[in-house]
């Protein structure tokens, strides 16, 4: 995954899946990576996109997704 960049991370899978869905709806192809340790439940879920889509993806996440 040399051309992929992390644009979002969270401890909860459902939030990461929401980000993935929104990015897909906007025409970006994200990848969800589970970096959580199965035994201890430590770690994060990360959303990665290709380098060309990083700025656009970050803007979409910042402007279109609210977790409150």
DRENTORKOL-3810 file (N, C-alpha, C; in nm, 4 decimals):
REM DRENTORKOL-3810
@n.u->0.0826; n.v->-0.1195; n.w->0.0000; ca.u->0.0000; ca.v->0.0000; ca.w->0.0000; c.u->0.0866; c.v->0.1254; c.w->0.0000
@n.u->0.1792; n.v->0.1322; n.w->-0.0903; ca.u->0.2718; ca.v->0.2444; ca.w->-0.0915; c.u->0.2067; c.v->0.3752; c.w->-0.1342
@n.u->0.1042; n.v->0.3697; n.w->-0.2180; ca.u->0.0405; ca.v->0.4922; ca.w->-0.2652; c.u->-0.0841; c.v->0.5287; c.w->-0.1859
@n.u->-0.1065; n.v->0.4642; n.w->-0.0740; ca.u->-0.2253; ca.v->0.4884; ca.w->0.0078; c.u->-0.1878; c.v->0.5715; c.w->0.1295
@n.u->-0.2784; n.v->0.6595; n.w->0.1692; ca.u->-0.2549; ca.v->0.7472; ca.w->0.2841; c.u->-0.3728; c.v->0.7366; c.w->0.3806
@n.u->-0.3433; n.v->0.7413; n.w->0.5088; ca.u->-0.4491; ca.v->0.7388; ca.w->0.6098; c.u->-0.5149; c.v->0.8761; c.w->0.6158
@n.u->-0.6485; n.v->0.8781; n.w->0.6076; ca.u->-0.7222; ca.v->1.0043; ca.w->0.6151; c.u->-0.8134; c.v->1.0099; c.w->0.7373
@n.u->-0.8330; n.v->0.8954; n.w->0.8042; ca.u->-0.9217; ca.v->0.8935; ca.w->0.9205; c.u->-0.8894; c.v->0.7709; c.w->1.0045
@n.u->-0.9016; n.v->0.7851; n.w->1.1359; ca.u->-0.8904; ca.v->0.6695; ca.w->1.2251; c.u->-0.9820; c.v->0.6905; c.w->1.3444
@n.u->-1.0329; n.v->0.5800; n.w->1.3966; ca.u->-1.1231; ca.v->0.5854; ca.w->1.5114; c.u->-1.1196; c.v->0.4501; c.w->1.5814
@n.u->-1.1538; n.v->0.4506; n.w->1.7092; ca.u->-1.1577; ca.v->0.3252; ca.w->1.7840; c.u->-1.2842; c.v->0.2459; c.w->1.7564
@n.u->-1.3860; n.v->0.3100; n.w->1.6980; ca.u->-1.5124; ca.v->0.2413; ca.w->1.6730; c.u->-1.5272; c.v->0.2072; c.w->1.5248
@n.u->-1.5646; n.v->0.0838; n.w->1.4993; ca.u->-1.5771; ca.v->0.0374; ca.w->1.3610; c.u->-1.6914; c.v->0.1067; c.w->1.2879
@n.u->-1.8023; n.v->0.1321; n.w->1.3583; ca.u->-1.9173; ca.v->0.1907; ca.w->1.2888; c.u->-1.8868; c.v->0.3307; c.w->1.2357
@n.u->-1.8085; n.v->0.4097; n.w->1.3082; ca.u->-1.7722; ca.v->0.5430; ca.w->1.2583; c.u->-1.6821; c.v->0.5326; c.w->1.1353
@n.u->-1.5871; n.v->0.4419; n.w->1.1407; ca.u->-1.4990; ca.v->0.4222; ca.w->1.0253; c.u->-1.5795; c.v->0.3758; c.w->0.9039
@n.u->-1.6790; n.v->0.2903; n.w->0.9264; ca.u->-1.7640; ca.v->0.2444; ca.w->0.8158; c.u->-1.8484; c.v->0.3574; c.w->0.7586
@n.u->-1.8936; n.v->0.4494; n.w->0.8425; ca.u->-1.9681; ca.v->0.5659; ca.w->0.7935; c.u->-1.8785; c.v->0.6497; c.w->0.7030
@n.u->-1.7552; n.v->0.6728; n.w->0.7453; ca.u->-1.6606; ca.v->0.7496; ca.w->0.6639; c.u->-1.6383; c.v->0.6797; c.w->0.5299
@n.u->-1.6190; n.v->0.5490; n.w->0.5326; ca.u->-1.6005; ca.v->0.4727; ca.w->0.4089; c.u->-1.7209; c.v->0.4907; c.w->0.3171
@n.u->-1.8416; n.v->0.4791; n.w->0.3716; ca.u->-1.9637; ca.v->0.4917; ca.w->0.2903; c.u->-1.9771; c.v->0.6297; c.w->0.2277
@n.u->-1.9500; n.v->0.7337; n.w->0.3066; ca.u->-1.9608; ca.v->0.8702; ca.w->0.2540; c.u->-1.8581; c.v->0.8926; c.w->0.1433
@n.u->-1.7357; n.v->0.8483; n.w->0.1645; ca.u->-1.6329; ca.v->0.8648; ca.w->0.0615; c.u->-1.6699; c.v->0.7887; c.w->-0.0657
@n.u->-1.7245; n.v->0.6684; n.w->-0.0511; ca.u->-1.7671; ca.v->0.5924; ca.w->-0.1689; c.u->-1.8781; c.v->0.6654; c.w->-0.2433
@n.u->-1.9723; n.v->0.7240; n.w->-0.1687; ca.u->-2.0807; ca.v->0.8005; ca.w->-0.2317; c.u->-2.0280; c.v->0.9200; c.w->-0.3106
@n.u->-1.9123; n.v->0.9732; n.w->-0.2692; ca.u->-1.8519; ca.v->1.0888; ca.w->-0.3368; c.u->-1.7547; c.v->1.0474; c.w->-0.4471
@n.u->-1.7462; n.v->0.9175; n.w->-0.4761; ca.u->-1.6628; ca.v->0.8709; ca.w->-0.5863; c.u->-1.5197; c.v->0.8372; c.w->-0.5501
@n.u->-1.4899; n.v->0.8281; n.w->-0.4224; ca.u->-1.3556; ca.v->0.7909; ca.w->-0.3766; c.u->-1.3597; c.v->0.6447; c.w->-0.3334
@n.u->-1.2530; n.v->0.5707; n.w->-0.3612; ca.u->-1.2479; ca.v->0.4298; ca.w->-0.3233; c.u->-1.1577; c.v->0.4123; c.w->-0.2010
@n.u->-1.2170; n.v->0.4139; n.w->-0.0809; ca.u->-1.1380; ca.v->0.3981; ca.w->0.0407; c.u->-1.1160; c.v->0.2511; c.w->0.0766
@n.u->-1.0197; n.v->0.2284; n.w->0.1635; ca.u->-0.9925; ca.v->0.0958; ca.w->0.2178; c.u->-0.9987; c.v->0.1075; c.w->0.3693
@n.u->-1.0728; n.v->0.0172; n.w->0.4331; ca.u->-1.0822; ca.v->0.0140; ca.w->0.5788; c.u->-0.9841; c.v->-0.0900; c.w->0.6309
@n.u->-0.8969; n.v->-0.0474; n.w->0.7211; ca.u->-0.7964; ca.v->-0.1366; ca.w->0.7781; c.u->-0.8226; c.v->-0.1501; c.w->0.9274
@n.u->-0.8362; n.v->-0.2742; n.w->0.9728; ca.u->-0.8598; ca.v->-0.3025; ca.w->1.1138; c.u->-0.7250; c.v->-0.3239; c.w->1.1821
@n.u->-0.6861; n.v->-0.2291; n.w->1.2653; ca.u->-0.5600; ca.v->-0.2406; ca.w->1.3386; c.u->-0.5861; c.v->-0.2675; c.w->1.4866
@n.u->-0.7032; n.v->-0.3223; n.w->1.5153; ca.u->-0.7401; ca.v->-0.3536; ca.w->1.6527; c.u->-0.6870; c.v->-0.4910; c.w->1.6892
@n.u->-0.6286; n.v->-0.5029; n.w->1.8064; ca.u->-0.5821; ca.v->-0.6305; ca.w->1.8574; c.u->-0.7035; c.v->-0.7103; c.w->1.9043
@n.u->-0.7226; n.v->-0.8290; n.w->1.8509; ca.u->-0.8415; ca.v->-0.9088; ca.w->1.8817; c.u->-0.8469; c.v->-0.9506; c.w->2.0286
@n.u->-0.7353; n.v->-0.9771; n.w->2.0890; ca.u->-0.7346; ca.v->-1.0252; ca.w->2.2270; c.u->-0.7625; c.v->-0.9142; c.w->2.3276
@n.u->-0.7093; n.v->-0.7965; n.w->2.3056; ca.u->-0.7200; ca.v->-0.6893; ca.w->2.4046; c.u->-0.8086; c.v->-0.5732; c.w->2.3618
@n.u->-0.8579; n.v->-0.5756; n.w->2.2383; ca.u->-0.9435; ca.v->-0.4692; ca.w->2.1849; c.u->-0.8769; c.v->-0.3315; c.w->2.1910
@n.u->-0.7476; n.v->-0.3286; n.w->2.1694; ca.u->-0.6734; ca.v->-0.2032; ca.w->2.1615; c.u->-0.6438; c.v->-0.1742; c.w->2.0155
@n.u->-0.6387; n.v->-0.0485; n.w->1.9812; ca.u->-0.6040; ca.v->-0.0120; ca.w->1.8449; c.u->-0.7136; c.v->0.0672; c.w->1.7775
@n.u->-0.7010; n.v->0.0823; n.w->1.6469; ca.u->-0.7881; ca.v->0.1706; ca.w->1.5701; c.u->-0.8336; c.v->0.1034; c.w->1.4412
@n.u->-0.9391; n.v->0.1589; n.w->1.3857; ca.u->-0.9799; ca.v->0.1299; ca.w->1.2492; c.u->-0.9330; c.v->0.2490; c.w->1.1662
@n.u->-0.8651; n.v->0.2228; n.w->1.0565; ca.u->-0.8114; ca.v->0.3302; ca.w->0.9735; c.u->-0.8746; c.v->0.3274; c.w->0.8351
@n.u->-0.9005; n.v->0.4463; n.w->0.7820; ca.u->-0.9500; ca.v->0.4605; ca.w->0.6454; c.u->-0.8367; c.v->0.5195; c.w->0.5622
@n.u->-0.8026; n.v->0.4504; n.w->0.4545; ca.u->-0.6958; ca.v->0.4939; ca.w->0.3650; c.u->-0.7530; c.v->0.5196; c.w->0.2263
@n.u->-0.6942; n.v->0.6159; n.w->0.1569; ca.u->-0.7296; ca.v->0.6436; ca.w->0.0172; c.u->-0.6002; c.v->0.6592; c.w->-0.0624
@n.u->-0.6122; n.v->0.6506; n.w->-0.1949; ca.u->-0.4933; ca.v->0.6702; ca.w->-0.2786; c.u->-0.4450; c.v->0.8145; c.w->-0.2632
@n.u->-0.3174; n.v->0.8342; n.w->-0.2837; ca.u->-0.2551; ca.v->0.9650; ca.w->-0.2601; c.u->-0.3231; c.v->1.0781; c.w->-0.3366
@n.u->-0.3713; n.v->1.0507; n.w->-0.4562; ca.u->-0.4354; ca.v->1.1554; ca.w->-0.5373; c.u->-0.5663; c.v->1.2059; c.w->-0.4772
@n.u->-0.6296; n.v->1.1257; n.w->-0.3906; ca.u->-0.7593; ca.v->1.1620; ca.w->-0.3327; c.u->-0.7510; c.v->1.2139; c.w->-0.1893
@n.u->-0.6312; n.v->1.2253; n.w->-0.1339; ca.u->-0.6167; ca.v->1.2600; ca.w->0.0078; c.u->-0.6805; c.v->1.3940; c.w->0.0419
@n.u->-0.6474; n.v->1.4986; n.w->-0.0293; ca.u->-0.6988; ca.v->1.6327; ca.w->0.0040; c.u->-0.8502; c.v->1.6361; c.w->-0.0085
@n.u->-0.9014; n.v->1.5788; n.w->-0.1157; ca.u->-1.0468; ca.v->1.5755; ca.w->-0.1357; c.u->-1.1159; c.v->1.4948; c.w->-0.0253
@n.u->-1.0589; n.v->1.3806; n.w->0.0121; ca.u->-1.1178; ca.v->1.2964; ca.w->0.1165; c.u->-1.1185; c.v->1.3672; c.w->0.2513
@n.u->-1.0095; n.v->1.4327; n.w->0.2865; ca.u->-1.0031; ca.v->1.5048; ca.w->0.4139; c.u->-1.1059; c.v->1.6167; c.w->0.4169
@n.u->-1.1224; n.v->1.6866; n.w->0.3065; ca.u->-1.2224; ca.v->1.7934; ca.w->0.2993; c.u->-1.3633; c.v->1.7372; c.w->0.3166
@n.u->-1.3929; n.v->1.6261; n.w->0.2526; ca.u->-1.5247; ca.v->1.5629; ca.w->0.2665; c.u->-1.5480; c.v->1.5205; c.w->0.4107
@n.u->-1.4487; n.v->1.4582; n.w->0.4720; ca.u->-1.4626; ca.v->1.4132; ca.w->0.6108; c.u->-1.4861; c.v->1.5327; c.w->0.7025
@n.u->-1.4110; n.v->1.6391; n.w->0.6816; ca.u->-1.4226; ca.v->1.7583; ca.w->0.7667; c.u->-1.5568; c.v->1.8291; c.w->0.7479
@n.u->-1.6018; n.v->1.8419; n.w->0.6227; ca.u->-1.7204; ca.v->1.9225; ca.w->0.5928; c.u->-1.8520; c.v->1.8452; c.w->0.5982
@n.u->-1.8503; n.v->1.7172; n.w->0.5645; ca.u->-1.9751; ca.v->1.6432; ca.w->0.5458; c.u->-2.0094; c.v->1.5435; c.w->0.6561
@n.u->-1.9156; n.v->1.5117; n.w->0.7437; ca.u->-1.9411; ca.v->1.4083; ca.w->0.8446; c.u->-1.9294; c.v->1.4696; c.w->0.9836
@n.u->-2.0356; n.v->1.4538; n.w->1.0607; ca.u->-2.0379; ca.v->1.5053; ca.w->1.1985; c.u->-2.0763; c.v->1.3919; c.w->1.2927
@n.u->-1.9940; n.v->1.3652; n.w->1.3918; ca.u->-2.0242; ca.v->1.2661; ca.w->1.4950; c.u->-2.0477; c.v->1.3400; c.w->1.6259
@n.u->-2.1733; n.v->1.3612; n.w->1.6586; ca.u->-2.2053; ca.v->1.4325; ca.w->1.7832; c.u->-2.3197; c.v->1.3675; c.w->1.8543
END
